[in-house]
Amino acid sequence: MKIKFHVSLIWLMLIAVALGIFVGHFASVSLVRVTVTFNAFFSSLLAFIVPLLVLALVTAAISETTSGAGKMLVWTIVLAYLSTILSGLFGYSVGSFVFPDMVASGKTTENPVKEEVVAMFQPYFKLSFPPVMDTMSALVLAFMLGIGVVKFKLETIGKLVSELRNVVMMVISGMVIPLLPVYIFGVFMKMTKTGEMELILSVYWKICVMILLLLAILLVIQYLIAGWIARKNPFKMMYNMFPALLTALASSSSAATLPITLNCAKKMGASDNVVNFVIPMCANVHLSGASLRTVALAVATMLMFDVPFNFLTMFGFILIFSITVLAAPGIPGGVIFAAVGLLQAMLGFSEPMIAIMISLNVALDSLGTAVNVTGDGALMMIIDRIMKRN
């Protein structure tokens, strides 16, 4: 049931984008303002939910992955976090080098969007509800609570966080996700009406093709390193994980793919206890494909909207993002929802930029999941070699 919903979300998003572009060519100013009014409400709701999402899910993730810590657990978490960070840096490095020419080639010398045109499409009214805390405060508090729950065995706080997680998941699944296509429809309709959409479409198809290539290269690099450390044929290991890759592409869910991933991993020659521990753990903490995809899309979007950035800013974002996405497993398109607050707070993303990031991340979600899942096998073989040497 959950898998079907997640797969259908991709199609709903694609339909919403297509309808938004189509209707935007002949929509009246009044219709656009109606959708802009709804989007102002939805943006406020999203801003309210995201810190609670980070607080509840990251706290739970830290407490669950830290409890009963042993050598294998420590190695798994450290290597998964390092892999996620390096994948993000890989996406940033290639993106900052290649994407400027791609974006420049799609842009016209004159900005087709006039300020007076944009000013026509203001919401009829705004209903805002400020978040109880910002995303960074939620992240710091999540660390404090997560570590405290484990260190002092705070069962009451642990239970409270677990219940808060259930409430947040209910709101995400029952309200935010169903309304998301409507939000995307409104954003793309407005951008089409103002003339922004033609410029964006001329660039992003090339960006998506490049990201697909980068994801494939990332997998090869991961298995070359794993093969060198484990002293095994990297391409044979990749071949063994191919059924898991296909299943992840079809389901867009690491959890749904887990039985197939375990079956594939057992054919790679690792110890059973390593396979049975590392693969389920990596399904929650190893998100290298999602990291590369999100960072690369963020770089392209900032270039597209002329938002300045530098290495230190992006490096800080990648470090925090790699922790924050612990909140992602179990939520359709969860990586981008966990990242929304960081994109706004750390990189200065506007509402149209967030809408584009959500749309493209959901559309490419299955690719990132496939790389996450397949990369788990490489990480497992490295850990297996470490455990055998100790």
MOZITA-V288409 format. One record per backbone hydrogen bond with DSSP energy under -1.0 kcal/mol. CO is the residue of the C=O (numbers start at 1). NH is the residue of the N-H. If there is no record, write none. Layout:
co->(CO & CO)
nh->(NH & NH)
This chain:
co->(1 & 2 & 3 & 4 & 5 & 7 & 8 & 9 & 10 & 11 & 12 & 13 & 14 & 15 & 16 & 17 & 18 & 19 & 20 & 22 & 23 & 23 & 28 & 29 & 30 & 31 & 32 & 33 & 34 & 35 & 36 & 37 & 38 & 39 & 40 & 41 & 42 & 43 & 44 & 45 & 46 & 49 & 50 & 51 & 52 & 53 & 54 & 55 & 56 & 57 & 58 & 59 & 60 & 61 & 62 & 63 & 66 & 70 & 71 & 72 & 73 & 74 & 75 & 76 & 77 & 78 & 79 & 80 & 81 & 82 & 83 & 84 & 85 & 86 & 87 & 88 & 89 & 90 & 91 & 92 & 93 & 94 & 95 & 98 & 99 & 100 & 101 & 103 & 114 & 115 & 118 & 120 & 134 & 135 & 136 & 137 & 138 & 139 & 140 & 141 & 142 & 143 & 144 & 145 & 146 & 147 & 148 & 153 & 154 & 155 & 156 & 157 & 158 & 159 & 160 & 161 & 162 & 163 & 164 & 165 & 166 & 167 & 168 & 169 & 170 & 171 & 171 & 172 & 175 & 176 & 179 & 180 & 181 & 182 & 183 & 184 & 185 & 186 & 187 & 188 & 189 & 190 & 191 & 191 & 196 & 197 & 198 & 200 & 200 & 203 & 204 & 205 & 206 & 207 & 208 & 209 & 210 & 211 & 212 & 213 & 214 & 215 & 216 & 217 & 218 & 219 & 220 & 221 & 222 & 223 & 224 & 225 & 226 & 227 & 227 & 233 & 234 & 235 & 236 & 237 & 239 & 241 & 242 & 243 & 244 & 245 & 246 & 247 & 248 & 253 & 257 & 258 & 259 & 260 & 261 & 262 & 264 & 265 & 271 & 272 & 274 & 275 & 277 & 278 & 279 & 281 & 281 & 282 & 287 & 288 & 289 & 290 & 291 & 292 & 293 & 294 & 295 & 296 & 297 & 298 & 299 & 300 & 301 & 302 & 310 & 311 & 312 & 313 & 314 & 315 & 316 & 317 & 318 & 320 & 321 & 323 & 324 & 325 & 328 & 331 & 333 & 334 & 335 & 336 & 339 & 340 & 341 & 342 & 343 & 350 & 351 & 352 & 353 & 354 & 355 & 356 & 357 & 358 & 359 & 360 & 362 & 364 & 365 & 366 & 367 & 368 & 369 & 370 & 371 & 372 & 375 & 376 & 377 & 378 & 379 & 380 & 381 & 382 & 383 & 384 & 385)
nh->(5 & 6 & 7 & 8 & 9 & 11 & 12 & 13 & 14 & 15 & 16 & 17 & 18 & 19 & 20 & 21 & 22 & 23 & 24 & 25 & 26 & 27 & 32 & 33 & 34 & 35 & 36 & 37 & 38 & 39 & 40 & 41 & 42 & 43 & 44 & 45 & 46 & 47 & 48 & 49 & 50 & 53 & 54 & 55 & 56 & 57 & 58 & 59 & 60 & 61 & 62 & 63 & 64 & 65 & 66 & 67 & 69 & 74 & 75 & 76 & 77 & 78 & 79 & 80 & 81 & 82 & 83 & 84 & 85 & 86 & 87 & 88 & 89 & 90 & 91 & 92 & 93 & 94 & 95 & 96 & 97 & 98 & 99 & 102 & 103 & 104 & 105 & 107 & 118 & 119 & 121 & 122 & 138 & 139 & 140 & 141 & 142 & 143 & 144 & 145 & 146 & 147 & 148 & 149 & 150 & 151 & 152 & 155 & 158 & 159 & 160 & 161 & 162 & 163 & 164 & 165 & 166 & 167 & 168 & 169 & 170 & 171 & 172 & 173 & 174 & 175 & 176 & 177 & 179 & 180 & 183 & 184 & 185 & 186 & 187 & 188 & 189 & 190 & 191 & 192 & 193 & 194 & 196 & 197 & 200 & 201 & 202 & 203 & 204 & 207 & 208 & 209 & 210 & 211 & 212 & 213 & 214 & 215 & 216 & 217 & 218 & 219 & 220 & 221 & 222 & 223 & 224 & 225 & 226 & 227 & 228 & 229 & 230 & 231 & 232 & 237 & 238 & 239 & 240 & 241 & 242 & 245 & 246 & 247 & 248 & 249 & 250 & 251 & 252 & 257 & 261 & 262 & 263 & 264 & 265 & 266 & 267 & 268 & 275 & 276 & 278 & 279 & 281 & 282 & 283 & 284 & 285 & 286 & 291 & 292 & 293 & 294 & 295 & 296 & 297 & 298 & 299 & 300 & 301 & 302 & 303 & 304 & 305 & 307 & 314 & 315 & 316 & 317 & 318 & 319 & 320 & 321 & 322 & 324 & 325 & 326 & 327 & 328 & 331 & 334 & 337 & 338 & 339 & 340 & 343 & 344 & 345 & 346 & 349 & 354 & 355 & 356 & 357 & 358 & 359 & 360 & 361 & 362 & 363 & 364 & 365 & 368 & 369 & 370 & 371 & 372 & 373 & 374 & 375 & 376 & 379 & 380 & 381 & 382 & 383 & 384 & 385 & 386 & 387 & 388 & 389)
